[in-house]
């Protein structure tokens, strides 16, 4: 049965996306978002350095029209000040020392330095103050507003946009009132375009354009930031999910339109490896609960390595037992051979190791091959990946037979039939009646010396 997502109500829809207040993020997810933003600040600082470098280059190659007797050239000083600030900001970004107040200050100072640069043009070129209102350098304001979007926080875009609008307004007022006897205001568009006169409507349009771009970009960022947070949440959930199910299943769930649903199984030939710790009941009685969990975790870590090395997937932890599959869900044409190699490697890595209070964990292994069905099972929102079938039960029963035969590994004839001829030096244990099966099954094992000497 497919679990359908709840229907959205009209009240759930928002022009700005899901409100940030609805996200109750744990600290680890907040740190993920902060890390993304800190990397963005490195990019922003790099772009700022590039911008001031371009401005400096354009200044150097442009013709200088000021007179030879000019003793003060403010443009290089303004560019130098801005470069110095950009380098300091870049260094702070590398050191991860850019708190919010510094980012606000940086946004305002960026605009202040740019406006100061533009303002200095009329001094540099010995023109009336209205001269600087027509310089194309104003367009860099939109670049400064745009790069703030890289931080994925609309607050800094708004701070930059408002600073730019206010700064340009002050620049216009300076022109109007710097010389009360000659305000140079005109209503003639041709005169405005062909002289140093100013057209207040044109300057008003510039301010409106700055505010509109700021507003649209901030609105887009509010939605984008919510999507970023949702993406981080889903990405973290998928990562956590992959700890409980095989990676292949987690990838399928992430790419599936239906998500993690139950009721869909896949039937394929699989080799099943089942392990169990000999005398675990006695071991558990000798350890405190916390010590027992720690010992089991150390033990599982050790035996998981060979299973993963040979392409197996651990599908279940059952107390001290482990159920691993080869060729399901991860495709593996040599699943029978790799399962046996993993079983041999498990015995080798455990040799001489102790857990808990210096206790050795002697592990018995049962290996069987056959058709199984694998898929997500569960109820409601709680699901897990598992495999089912008589062949899975067979592997568990073969593992238990090790106690009767005094062996470490037992392999069924179903598995040996899939191997190359003489691939492993098996020792036959003959036919054995297995509970649940009518016909006896031939089983094989390894001599103890062979377990540690076979080349794998």
C-alpha positions, 0 to 999 in steps of 0.5 A: 500500500502506498503511503500518500503524503498529506494534502496541503491546505490553503493555509499551508501555502505561502508567498515566501515558502515555508516560514523559517519558524516552522523549522526546528533545526538541531544544532548539527543541521544549523552547523551544516547551513553555517558551513555553506554560508561561510564558504559563500563568504569566501566567494563573495570576498573573492568577487569583491577583490575581483571588482576592485581589481577591474576598477583599478585596471580601468582607471589605469588604462583610461585617459586622464583629463584632469590638469597637470597642476592637480595635486590631489587624485582621490580615485586611487586613494578610494580604490586603495581603501576599498582593496584594503578592506576587501583583503581584510574581509577575505582574511576574516572569511578564511578564519571564519570570523565574520559574525552577522554584525560584521556582514551588515557592516561590510554591506554598508561599508561596501556601498559607502566606499563605492559611493565615495569612489563615485563622489571623488570623480568630480574632484579628480576630473575637476568638474561640478558635483553633478558630473558624478551622477552620470558615471556608469560606475553606479551599475556596480551597485547591482553587482554588490546587491547580487553577490549578497545573494550568495550568502542565502540570507535576504537580510544582507541583500536588503541591507546592501540595497537600502544602503545603496538607495540611501547613499545615492539619495545623499549623493543627489542631495549633495549635488542639489545643495552643495551650491545653493546659488546654482542647483543645476536642476532642470526639467529638460531631458535633452539639457540633462543629457547634454550638460552637467544639469541634473534631472531629479526624475532620472535620479529618482528612477535610479533609486526606485530601480535599486529598491525594486531589484533589492526587493525582488532578489530578497523575495527570491532569497526568502524562498530559496533559503527555505528550500535550502533548509528543507534540502539540508533536512532531507539530505540529513534524513537521507544520510541517517536513513542510509545507516538503517538500510543499504546505500542502494535502497537509500539512493532509490528512495531519494530518487523515487517519486513515491519515497520510502514505501512498503509492499514493493519487493524484488526477487533475485538469486542471492547468497546469504551469510549469517553469523552468530557469536558462540556462547553469547549468553554466557558473555552477556552475563559477564558484562554490564549492559553498557559494556555489552553494547560497547563490546557488540559495537566493536565486534560489529565494526570488525566483521562489517569490514570484510562483508563490505570489502567483498560487496556484501550488504548487512541487512539486519543486526539481530542481537549478536547475529548478523544477516548479510546478503550478496547480490541483493540489493547491490548487484554482484555476479560473483556473489557466492564466491565473495560471500565465502571470502567474506566469511573466511576474512571474518574468521581471520580478523577476529583471530586474537581479538578480544572485546569487553573484558578481554573476551574473545568472540568466536563467530560461526558462519552459515552461507547459503544461496538461492532465490529470496525477496528483498524490500522495505517492510514495516507499517506507516512511517516506520520501515526497514529493508530486509530479505525473506525466503526459505533460503534465508532461513537455511543460512541461519540453520547452517550457522547453528549446525556449526555447534554440532559439527565443531566447525566455524563455517558451513556452506550449502551445496546451493552455494558451492554449485555457483562456484568455479571448479575447485575454487575453494578446498571444501571438506564435505560433511555429508548430507544433513536433514534441515528443519523445514526441508523434505530432502537432505542437503549436502553441506561443506566446511573448511579445515581450520588450517585452510581458513587461515591459509586460503588465498582470498 
